[in-house]
Amino acid sequence: MIKYTNISINEYISFPEKEKKAKPYCIEYSNGTKKWIINRKLHHEDGPAIIWDDGSKFWYLNDIEYSFEEFLEKTPISDEEKIFLRFKYGN
């Protein structure tokens, strides 16, 4: 599992370009929206890469958006983890 560094959008914006590519980040906005990125691309292998403030979720791997079912087919997590995601996100 990839370890993300939790930061605010203001912290992320202040980083130089090299730092933005240095490690995976979970960026939290003041309204509660969260985005998971690696190398400036939306990417989250064990959950949605975007959770908007209204609770809607979007699934990305390497900056490509997938439906939840497509995401489950493509993500490299175990079958047990995929079952957990089905329970957690209600799909």
N, C-alpha and C positions, 0 to 999 in steps of 0.2 A: 504494500500500500504506500502511496506517495504521501509524504509529510508536507503539509502546506503551512506557510507562515501567515498568521492572521494579522492583517493591517487595515487601517482605514484608507479610504480613497485619497485623502489629503496626504498621507504618508507616501503612498504609491506615486502620486503625481510629482512629489518632490524628489523622487529618486532619479539619479542619472540613468540614461538608457542602459548602460552596462549592468547596473543593479537590478533593473526591471527584468533582465534576462538571466539573472544569477541563480534564482531558485523559484520554486512554486509558491504562489501567493493565493490566499483567500482574502479578497478585498471586500470590506464591508462599507456600505454607504450609509449616510446619516439617516436615511429613510428605512433602513433595514434590509435593503437589497444586498445580496451576496453574489460574488462572481469568483470562480476558481480559474486561475490561469497558470500556464507554464510557458515560458519563453514568449510572453505577450499573446499567447493563444488560449482561447477558452478550452479547458480540458479538465475533466474530473472522471476518473475511472470507477469510483465507487459511490456516485451520487450525481445529482444534477449539477451542471456547471454554472447555471444561473438560477437563483431563487429570487424572484422579484418581490417587492414589498407587499404585493397583494397575495403572495403565496404561490403564484404560478411558477412552474419549473420547466427548464429547458436543458436538454441533454446534448453535450458536446464532447467530442474527442478530436484533438488536433484541429480545433477551430471549425469542425464540420458538425452541423446540427443533425441530430437523429431523433426519430420518434423513440419513445421509451422501449418499445420492442426491438427496434433496430439497435439501439444502444446496448441492450442486453446481449444481443448476438455478437456485437463487436468488442465489447469491453473484455479485457483479459482477466477478470476476476473469476473466482471459483463458482461452481454451481450453487453451493451453500450461500455464498454472498449474494448471488442473483436472487435466490429465494427470499433472503432477508430484504433486499431492495423492493421486491414485489409487496411484501407485507408493510414495509415502512412507507412506501409512496402510493400504495393502494391501486396499483395497476395490475 
